[in-house]
Amino acid sequence: MPIAVRSLLTAIVAAMLLATAGCSDTESADEAQAETSTTTTAPPATTQAPTPSSTSTTTLDETTTTTPKPPTIGVVAEDYFFEGIPETAPVGTRLSLFNSSAAEFHEMVVFKLDPGEQRTTEELSQFPLDVLTAFGVGTIQSVVFAMPESEQYSYADGPPILAEEGRYLIFCSINVGSDPIEARNATAQGPTDDIDGVPRHYQVGMMTEVVASG
């Protein structure tokens, strides 16, 4: 083959090879670009705090109710009257006794008057003990005892509580001038006997009234 023809064919083959290589490089670049665009990682989703509930809640303090505890009234026994007893008190009120007398033994009789009893404290205080406590006047609920200058040491017939609505007499039925030791021993057996010419404490002023309500 002549040299001129051979050189021409060599040049044509080289040109074809160069063109093929250029196409391959372009396709590789396009594929790389496509892969890059399709594999891009999406940004992480943000986590939102839950929206506070609009439903109102009620605390334990708002839902819990407590029933008020009935009070205890401290009664002081003097010669011859009571201190600390109000005109009215809630049903369930409890009474306690302190005897401030230096010489006299005192008791506190809690006496529930019958609903039909209309006489005043002054009128009732004039009756002998057996008439005062007779059927139709009222009922003894409790009797509390205290030695001179001492707290109560005992009670009889039940605790001193204003358990029901109504009028209550509070009085002392000890005979005036009784020896404290003898009076303590005598009341352990029940109501003391009358002594001729000697009044009882309630007959010289040691009687008052309290009305229990609601």
C-alpha positions as protocol buffer text, in pm:
chain_id: "A"
residue {
  index: 1
  type: MET
  ca { x: 0 y: 0 z: 0 }
}
residue {
  index: 2
  type: PRO
  ca { x: 137 y: 342 z: -83 }
}
residue {
  index: 3
  type: ILE
  ca { x: 262 y: 538 z: 216 }
}
residue {
  index: 4
  type: ALA
  ca { x: 19 y: 828 z: 152 }
}
residue {
  index: 5
  type: VAL
  ca { x: -286 y: 597 z: 171 }
}
residue {
  index: 6
  type: ARG
  ca { x: -159 y: 427 z: 483 }
}
residue {
  index: 7
  type: SER
  ca { x: -106 y: 759 z: 657 }
}
residue {
  index: 8
  type: LEU
  ca { x: -460 y: 866 z: 566 }
}
residue {
  index: 9
  type: LEU
  ca { x: -613 y: 547 z: 708 }
}
residue {
  index: 10
  type: THR
  ca { x: -409 y: 584 z: 1027 }
}
residue {
  index: 11
  type: ALA
  ca { x: -533 y: 936 z: 1071 }
}
residue {
  index: 12
  type: ILE
  ca { x: -898 y: 828 z: 1020 }
}
residue {
  index: 13
  type: VAL
  ca { x: -868 y: 545 z: 1277 }
}
residue {
  index: 14
  type: ALA
  ca { x: -709 y: 777 z: 1528 }
}
residue {
  index: 15
  type: ALA
  ca { x: -987 y: 1030 z: 1481 }
}
residue {
  index: 16
  type: MET
  ca { x: -1251 y: 762 z: 1536 }
}
residue {
  index: 17
  type: LEU
  ca { x: -1083 y: 638 z: 1853 }
}
residue {
  index: 18
  type: LEU
  ca { x: -1060 y: 993 z: 1984 }
}
residue {
  index: 19
  type: ALA
  ca { x: -1431 y: 1054 z: 1920 }
}
residue {
  index: 20
  type: THR
  ca { x: -1530 y: 730 z: 2097 }
}
residue {
  index: 21
  type: ALA
  ca { x: -1321 y: 819 z: 2401 }
}
residue {
  index: 22
  type: GLY
  ca { x: -1486 y: 1162 z: 2418 }
}
residue {
  index: 23
  type: CYS
  ca { x: -1836 y: 1010 z: 2420 }
}
residue {
  index: 24
  type: SER
  ca { x: -1742 y: 768 z: 2697 }
}
residue {
  index: 25
  type: ASP
  ca { x: -1609 y: 1050 z: 2914 }
}
residue {
  index: 26
  type: THR
  ca { x: -1929 y: 1255 z: 2860 }
}
residue {
  index: 27
  type: GLU
  ca { x: -2156 y: 964 z: 2950 }
}
residue {
  index: 28
  type: SER
  ca { x: -1956 y: 892 z: 3267 }
}
residue {
  index: 29
  type: ALA
  ca { x: -1981 y: 1256 z: 3373 }
}
residue {
  index: 30
  type: ASP
  ca { x: -2360 y: 1261 z: 3308 }
}
residue {
  index: 31
  type: GLU
  ca { x: -2414 y: 939 z: 3506 }
}
residue {
  index: 32
  type: ALA
  ca { x: -2210 y: 1074 z: 3797 }
}
residue {
  index: 33
  type: GLN
  ca { x: -2417 y: 1393 z: 3796 }
}
residue {
  index: 34
  type: ALA
  ca { x: -2740 y: 1190 z: 3793 }
}
residue {
  index: 35
  type: GLU
  ca { x: -2627 y: 973 z: 4084 }
}
residue {
  index: 36
  type: THR
  ca { x: -2529 y: 1278 z: 4281 }
}
residue {
  index: 37
  type: SER
  ca { x: -2867 y: 1442 z: 4230 }
}
residue {
  index: 38
  type: THR
  ca { x: -3072 y: 1131 z: 4323 }
}
residue {
  index: 39
  type: THR
  ca { x: -2876 y: 1021 z: 4632 }
}
residue {
  index: 40
  type: THR
  ca { x: -2878 y: 1354 z: 4812 }
}
residue {
  index: 41
  type: THR
  ca { x: -2992 y: 1287 z: 5173 }
}
residue {
  index: 42
  type: ALA
  ca { x: -3296 y: 1483 z: 5283 }
}
residue {
  index: 43
  type: PRO
  ca { x: -3247 y: 1700 z: 5596 }
}
residue {
  index: 44
  type: PRO
  ca { x: -3359 y: 1530 z: 5919 }
}
residue {
  index: 45
  type: ALA
  ca { x: -3715 y: 1606 z: 6026 }
}
residue {
  index: 46
  type: THR
  ca { x: -3741 y: 1830 z: 6328 }
}
residue {
  index: 47
  type: THR
  ca { x: -3915 y: 1690 z: 6637 }
}
residue {
  index: 48
  type: GLN
  ca { x: -4181 y: 1920 z: 6781 }
}
residue {
  index: 49
  type: ALA
  ca { x: -4283 y: 1917 z: 7145 }
}
residue {
  index: 50
  type: PRO
  ca { x: -4642 y: 1801 z: 7193 }
}
residue {
  index: 51
  type: THR
  ca { x: -4890 y: 2083 z: 7211 }
}
residue {
  index: 52
  type: PRO
  ca { x: -5004 y: 2128 z: 7573 }
}
residue {
  index: 53
  type: SER
  ca { x: -5353 y: 1997 z: 7627 }
}
residue {
  index: 54
  type: SER
  ca { x: -5614 y: 2265 z: 7672 }
}
residue {
  index: 55
  type: THR
  ca { x: -5814 y: 2038 z: 7902 }
}
residue {
  index: 56
  type: SER
  ca { x: -5805 y: 2186 z: 8252 }
}
residue {
  index: 57
  type: THR
  ca { x: -5702 y: 1964 z: 8539 }
}
residue {
  index: 58
  type: THR
  ca { x: -5830 y: 1983 z: 8895 }
}
residue {
  index: 59
  type: THR
  ca { x: -5585 y: 1946 z: 9178 }
}
residue {
  index: 60
  type: LEU
  ca { x: -5643 y: 1721 z: 9479 }
}
residue {
  index: 61
  type: ASP
  ca { x: -5683 y: 2025 z: 9702 }
}
residue {
  index: 62
  type: GLU
  ca { x: -5972 y: 2146 z: 9485 }
}
residue {
  index: 63
  type: THR
  ca { x: -6157 y: 1816 z: 9487 }
}
residue {
  index: 64
  type: THR
  ca { x: -6098 y: 1707 z: 9845 }
}
residue {
  index: 65
  type: THR
  ca { x: -6331 y: 1849 z: 10105 }
}
residue {
  index: 66
  type: THR
  ca { x: -6301 y: 1796 z: 10475 }
}
residue {
  index: 67
  type: THR
  ca { x: -6572 y: 1812 z: 10733 }
}
residue {
  index: 68
  type: PRO
  ca { x: -6487 y: 2065 z: 11005 }
}
residue {
  index: 69
  type: LYS
  ca { x: -6418 y: 1895 z: 11336 }
}
residue {
  index: 70
  type: PRO
  ca { x: -6656 y: 2006 z: 11614 }
}
residue {
  index: 71
  type: PRO
  ca { x: -6478 y: 2222 z: 11871 }
}
residue {
  index: 72
  type: THR
  ca { x: -6391 y: 2141 z: 12229 }
}
residue {
  index: 73
  type: ILE
  ca { x: -6488 y: 2411 z: 12477 }
}
residue {
  index: 74
  type: GLY
  ca { x: -6280 y: 2445 z: 12789 }
}
residue {
  index: 75
  type: VAL
  ca { x: -6510 y: 2519 z: 13082 }
}
residue {
  index: 76
  type: VAL
  ca { x: -6373 y: 2665 z: 13405 }
}
residue {
  index: 77
  type: ALA
  ca { x: -6553 y: 2602 z: 13736 }
}
residue {
  index: 78
  type: GLU
  ca { x: -6540 y: 2884 z: 13988 }
}
residue {
  index: 79
  type: ASP
  ca { x: -6719 y: 2939 z: 14320 }
}
residue {
  index: 80
  type: TYR
  ca { x: -7009 y: 2939 z: 14217 }
}
residue {
  index: 81
  type: PHE
  ca { x: -7034 y: 2986 z: 13843 }
}
residue {
  index: 82
  type: PHE
  ca { x: -6896 y: 2854 z: 13514 }
}
residue {
  index: 83
  type: GLU
  ca { x: -6676 y: 3044 z: 13273 }
}
residue {
  index: 84
  type: GLY
  ca { x: -6628 y: 2974 z: 12904 }
}
residue {
  index: 85
  type: ILE
  ca { x: -6973 y: 2841 z: 12813 }
}
residue {
  index: 86
  type: PRO
  ca { x: -7116 y: 3025 z: 12509 }
}
residue {
  index: 87
  type: GLU
  ca { x: -7485 y: 3092 z: 12449 }
}
residue {
  index: 88
  type: THR
  ca { x: -7480 y: 2869 z: 12138 }
}
residue {
  index: 89
  type: ALA
  ca { x: -7251 y: 2595 z: 12009 }
}
residue {
  index: 90
  type: PRO
  ca { x: -7246 y: 2352 z: 11713 }
}
residue {
  index: 91
  type: VAL
  ca { x: -7394 y: 2008 z: 11756 }
}
residue {
  index: 92
  type: GLY
  ca { x: -7112 y: 1769 z: 11844 }
}
residue {
  index: 93
  type: THR
  ca { x: -6925 y: 2019 z: 12061 }
}
residue {
  index: 94
  type: ARG
  ca { x: -6734 y: 1854 z: 12343 }
}
residue {
  index: 95
  type: LEU
  ca { x: -6687 y: 2015 z: 12684 }
}
residue {
  index: 96
  type: SER
  ca { x: -6388 y: 1980 z: 12915 }
}
residue {
  index: 97
  type: LEU
  ca { x: -6362 y: 2096 z: 13278 }
}
residue {
  index: 98
  type: PHE
  ca { x: -6100 y: 2267 z: 13489 }
}
residue {
  index: 99
  type: ASN
  ca { x: -6175 y: 2345 z: 13853 }
}
residue {
  index: 100
  type: SER
  ca { x: -6003 y: 2668 z: 13952 }
}
residue {
  index: 101
  type: SER
  ca { x: -6150 y: 2674 z: 14304 }
}
residue {
  index: 102
  type: ALA
  ca { x: -5898 y: 2636 z: 14582 }
}
residue {
  index: 103
  type: ALA
  ca { x: -6146 y: 2477 z: 14823 }
}
residue {
  index: 104
  type: GLU
  ca { x: -6456 y: 2334 z: 14652 }
}
residue {
  index: 105
  type: PHE
  ca { x: -6504 y: 2008 z: 14467 }
}
residue {
  index: 106
  type: HIS
  ca { x: -6701 y: 2077 z: 14146 }
}
residue {
  index: 107
  type: GLU
  ca { x: -6885 y: 1877 z: 13886 }
}
residue {
  index: 108
  type: MET
  ca { x: -7029 y: 1972 z: 13547 }
}
residue {
  index: 109
  type: VAL
  ca { x: -7366 y: 1813 z: 13471 }
}
residue {
  index: 110
  type: VAL
  ca { x: -7459 y: 1823 z: 13101 }
}
residue {
  index: 111
  type: PHE
  ca { x: -7839 y: 1810 z: 13105 }
}
residue {
  index: 112
  type: LYS
  ca { x: -8048 y: 1797 z: 12784 }
}
residue {
  index: 113
  type: LEU
  ca { x: -8382 y: 1970 z: 12835 }
}
residue {
  index: 114
  type: ASP
  ca { x: -8687 y: 1813 z: 12675 }
}
residue {
  index: 115
  type: PRO
  ca { x: -8815 y: 1998 z: 12364 }
}
residue {
  index: 116
  type: GLY
  ca { x: -9133 y: 2100 z: 12546 }
}
residue {
  index: 117
  type: GLU
  ca { x: -8952 y: 2249 z: 12846 }
}
residue {
  index: 118
  type: GLN
  ca { x: -8995 y: 2627 z: 12833 }
}
residue {
  index: 119
  type: ARG
  ca { x: -8892 y: 2741 z: 13181 }
}
residue {
  index: 120
  type: THR
  ca { x: -8593 y: 2967 z: 13221 }
}
residue {
  index: 121
  type: THR
  ca { x: -8261 y: 2881 z: 13383 }
}
residue {
  index: 122
  type: GLU
  ca { x: -8353 y: 3097 z: 13681 }
}
residue {
  index: 123
  type: GLU
  ca { x: -8678 y: 2908 z: 13732 }
}
residue {
  index: 124
  type: LEU
  ca { x: -8518 y: 2566 z: 13696 }
}
residue {
  index: 125
  type: SER
  ca { x: -8238 y: 2654 z: 13938 }
}
residue {
  index: 126
  type: GLN
  ca { x: -8491 y: 2681 z: 14223 }
}
residue {
  index: 127
  type: PHE
  ca { x: -8595 y: 2315 z: 14203 }
}
residue {
  index: 128
  type: PRO
  ca { x: -8457 y: 2039 z: 14426 }
}
residue {
  index: 129
  type: LEU
  ca { x: -8234 y: 1800 z: 14236 }
}
residue {
  index: 130
  type: ASP
  ca { x: -8489 y: 1518 z: 14224 }
}
residue {
  index: 131
  type: VAL
  ca { x: -8748 y: 1754 z: 14073 }
}
residue {
  index: 132
  type: LEU
  ca { x: -8501 y: 1912 z: 13831 }
}
residue {
  index: 133
  type: THR
  ca { x: -8399 y: 1572 z: 13692 }
}
residue {
  index: 134
  type: ALA
  ca { x: -8750 y: 1424 z: 13694 }
}
residue {
  index: 135
  type: PHE
  ca { x: -8917 y: 1276 z: 13389 }
}
residue {
  index: 136
  type: GLY
  ca { x: -9051 y: 1547 z: 13158 }
}
residue {
  index: 137
  type: VAL
  ca { x: -8785 y: 1807 z: 13236 }
}
residue {
  index: 138
  type: GLY
  ca { x: -8478 y: 1661 z: 13076 }
}
residue {
  index: 139
  type: THR
  ca { x: -8211 y: 1392 z: 13073 }
}
residue {
  index: 140
  type: ILE
  ca { x: -7858 y: 1380 z: 13214 }
}
residue {
  index: 141
  type: GLN
  ca { x: -7611 y: 1331 z: 12929 }
}
residue {
  index: 142
  type: SER
  ca { x: -7287 y: 1341 z: 13125 }
}
residue {
  index: 143
  type: VAL
  ca { x: -7139 y: 1432 z: 13465 }
}
residue {
  index: 144
  type: VAL
  ca { x: -6777 y: 1548 z: 13479 }
}
residue {
  index: 145
  type: PHE
  ca { x: -6578 y: 1569 z: 13806 }
}
residue {
  index: 146
  type: ALA
  ca { x: -6277 y: 1780 z: 13910 }
}
residue {
  index: 147
  type: MET
  ca { x: -6092 y: 1825 z: 14234 }
}
residue {
  index: 148
  type: PRO
  ca { x: -5985 y: 2175 z: 14348 }
}
residue {
  index: 149
  type: GLU
  ca { x: -5731 y: 2343 z: 14119 }
}
residue {
  index: 150
  type: SER
  ca { x: -5727 y: 2040 z: 13889 }
}
residue {
  index: 151
  type: GLU
  ca { x: -5834 y: 1914 z: 13549 }
}
residue {
  index: 152
  type: GLN
  ca { x: -6127 y: 1676 z: 13528 }
}
residue {
  index: 153
  type: TYR
  ca { x: -6039 y: 1325 z: 13636 }
}
residue {
  index: 154
  type: SER
  ca { x: -6349 y: 1132 z: 13532 }
}
residue {
  index: 155
  type: TYR
  ca { x: -6697 y: 1149 z: 13386 }
}
residue {
  index: 156
  type: ALA
  ca { x: -7012 y: 938 z: 13413 }
}
residue {
  index: 157
  type: ASP
  ca { x: -7312 y: 860 z: 13190 }
}
residue {
  index: 158
  type: GLY
  ca { x: -7113 y: 924 z: 12872 }
}
residue {
  index: 159
  type: PRO
  ca { x: -6869 y: 1185 z: 12738 }
}
residue {
  index: 160
  type: PRO
  ca { x: -6966 y: 1552 z: 12778 }
}
residue {
  index: 161
  type: ILE
  ca { x: -7086 y: 1615 z: 12421 }
}
residue {
  index: 162
  type: LEU
  ca { x: -7371 y: 1830 z: 12292 }
}
residue {
  index: 163
  type: ALA
  ca { x: -7486 y: 1547 z: 12071 }
}
residue {
  index: 164
  type: GLU
  ca { x: -7824 y: 1681 z: 11955 }
}
residue {
  index: 165
  type: GLU
  ca { x: -7989 y: 2009 z: 11878 }
}
residue {
  index: 166
  type: GLY
  ca { x: -8168 y: 2179 z: 12165 }
}
residue {
  index: 167
  type: ARG
  ca { x: -8127 y: 2345 z: 12504 }
}
residue {
  index: 168
  type: TYR
  ca { x: -7874 y: 2215 z: 12754 }
}
residue {
  index: 169
  type: LEU
  ca { x: -7835 y: 2307 z: 13118 }
}
residue {
  index: 170
  type: ILE
  ca { x: -7482 y: 2303 z: 13256 }
}
residue {
  index: 171
  type: PHE
  ca { x: -7482 y: 2291 z: 13635 }
}
residue {
  index: 172
  type: CYS
  ca { x: -7312 y: 2163 z: 13950 }
}
residue {
  index: 173
  type: SER
  ca { x: -7517 y: 1976 z: 14209 }
}
residue {
  index: 174
  type: ILE
  ca { x: -7256 y: 1944 z: 14485 }
}
residue {
  index: 175
  type: ASN
  ca { x: -7366 y: 2074 z: 14824 }
}
residue {
  index: 176
  type: VAL
  ca { x: -7207 y: 2404 z: 14922 }
}
residue {
  index: 177
  type: GLY
  ca { x: -6913 y: 2363 z: 15162 }
}
residue {
  index: 178
  type: SER
  ca { x: -6865 y: 1987 z: 15105 }
}
residue {
  index: 179
  type: ASP
  ca { x: -6524 y: 1842 z: 15183 }
}
residue {
  index: 180
  type: PRO
  ca { x: -6357 y: 1768 z: 14846 }
}
residue {
  index: 181
  type: ILE
  ca { x: -6249 y: 1415 z: 14940 }
}
residue {
  index: 182
  type: GLU
  ca { x: -6590 y: 1327 z: 15081 }
}
residue {
  index: 183
  type: ALA
  ca { x: -6763 y: 1478 z: 14779 }
}
residue {
  index: 184
  type: ARG
  ca { x: -6539 y: 1283 z: 14541 }
}
residue {
  index: 185
  type: ASN
  ca { x: -6616 y: 956 z: 14721 }
}
residue {
  index: 186
  type: ALA
  ca { x: -6988 y: 1031 z: 14741 }
}
residue {
  index: 187
  type: THR
  ca { x: -7024 y: 1116 z: 14369 }
}
residue {
  index: 188
  type: ALA
  ca { x: -6860 y: 783 z: 14282 }
}
residue {
  index: 189
  type: GLN
  ca { x: -7179 y: 622 z: 14413 }
}
residue {
  index: 190
  type: GLY
  ca { x: -7420 y: 853 z: 14228 }
}
residue {
  index: 191
  type: PRO
  ca { x: -7596 y: 1184 z: 14305 }
}
residue {
  index: 192
  type: THR
  ca { x: -7528 y: 1317 z: 14654 }
}
residue {
  index: 193
  type: ASP
  ca { x: -7805 y: 1344 z: 14912 }
}
residue {
  index: 194
  type: ASP
  ca { x: -7974 y: 1668 z: 15010 }
}
residue {
  index: 195
  type: ILE
  ca { x: -7852 y: 1831 z: 15329 }
}
residue {
  index: 196
  type: ASP
  ca { x: -8109 y: 2027 z: 15526 }
}
residue {
  index: 197
  type: GLY
  ca { x: -8045 y: 2397 z: 15507 }
}
residue {
  index: 198
  type: VAL
  ca { x: -7752 y: 2354 z: 15266 }
}
residue {
  index: 199
  type: PRO
  ca { x: -7807 y: 2462 z: 14906 }
}
residue {
  index: 200
  type: ARG
  ca { x: -7650 y: 2296 z: 14608 }
}
residue {
  index: 201
  type: HIS
  ca { x: -7404 y: 2484 z: 14393 }
}
residue {
  index: 202
  type: TYR
  ca { x: -7655 y: 2537 z: 14109 }
}
residue {
  index: 203
  type: GLN
  ca { x: -7901 y: 2693 z: 14355 }
}
residue {
  index: 204
  type: VAL
  ca { x: -7655 y: 2971 z: 14433 }
}
residue {
  index: 205
  type: GLY
  ca { x: -7565 y: 3055 z: 14075 }
}
residue {
  index: 206
  type: MET
  ca { x: -7373 y: 2761 z: 13926 }
}
residue {
  index: 207
  type: MET
  ca { x: -7613 y: 2689 z: 13638 }
}
residue {
  index: 208
  type: THR
  ca { x: -7608 y: 2818 z: 13282 }
}
residue {
  index: 209
  type: GLU
  ca { x: -7757 y: 2728 z: 12947 }
}
residue {
  index: 210
  type: VAL
  ca { x: -7618 y: 2658 z: 12600 }
}
residue {
  index: 211
  type: VAL
  ca { x: -7817 y: 2593 z: 12284 }
}
residue {
  index: 212
  type: ALA
  ca { x: -7675 y: 2339 z: 12039 }
}
residue {
  index: 213
  type: SER
  ca { x: -7766 y: 2395 z: 11676 }
}
residue {
  index: 214
  type: GLY
  ca { x: -7701 y: 2260 z: 11326 }
}
